[in-house]
Amino acid sequence: MRSPVDHAAVLRRYPNVCVIGAGVIGASWTALFLAHGLNVVVNDPQPNIETTLKGALLKIAPTLRELGLPHESLDRSLRFEPDLERAVAGADLVQENGPERPEWKQQLWARIENAVPKHALLLSSEQGREMKDASRLLVGHPFNPPHLIPLVEIVPGERTDPDAIADAVAFYEALGKVPRVLKKEIQGFVANRLQRAIMREACYLVQEGVVTIDELDDIVTSSIGLRWAVNGPFSSLHMGGGPKGLESFFQHLGKNMAASFNVIPPVELDEKLQHRIIDQAAASFGKIPIPQMERQRDNAQVALLRALASQNEEDHS
């Protein structure tokens, strides 16, 4: 069993954070860092970035409140610096969320390396091939929005120091995240690949007229969505597999499942199917303003996180 970690002490190692790229994900990270008492410098070339980001903080504040985090006057510890080298000059940690363009990111990190303190932890959504010393660089990929959804997929590079991996895990855990270190790089990361596979099958079922998008959403939230919020696919099958868990499951259903894996029906996500999905959405939840949908979603997810946390406390008591 792991020894208790002093999360406050971990965060004290990173009082000054630079967020590069303050779009949807960058704004979410900024809110979470500020809520945990960190000083944040934002570097982003967008016009009116100060107004845009402060508006995003106000929008995120109710969710932070429900999570039990500070949520008022967050911008007291926030400043903006358009010059990249000045933005990272005093940073203990850099969280980069720029566009997914590898060449741009490689050049970005080469510039950052020359300006950032040597001790800084460098968390990217991509790579540092042009860096002379990439030992402190690794991918910290969230599931959006990171101020609410716990997962962060950590992907070390070939030159990443093991101590940097441990530091990144400790930092994200101190923020209340669930960091998981991937054993190897894979395009699309893990959660996005799973989401994409499910979305493909969802589009196929709508394409074939088996269900409407409303009906499919209800089916998911009333079955596997509910189950997987508590147990993942493997532990769920283990409990439902029989007296020997997964061993029983594979004995009885393994061949059929293996055969089904080889049957991949075609999905034509052409304009016809896209319009069918869009039209069905417009006739249903499309009538609800998106900010209202987001608030309902966040409230429900906060309630779910509380329930799971309560269950974990009971399990360990």
Disulfide bonds with the S-S distance in Angstrom:
none
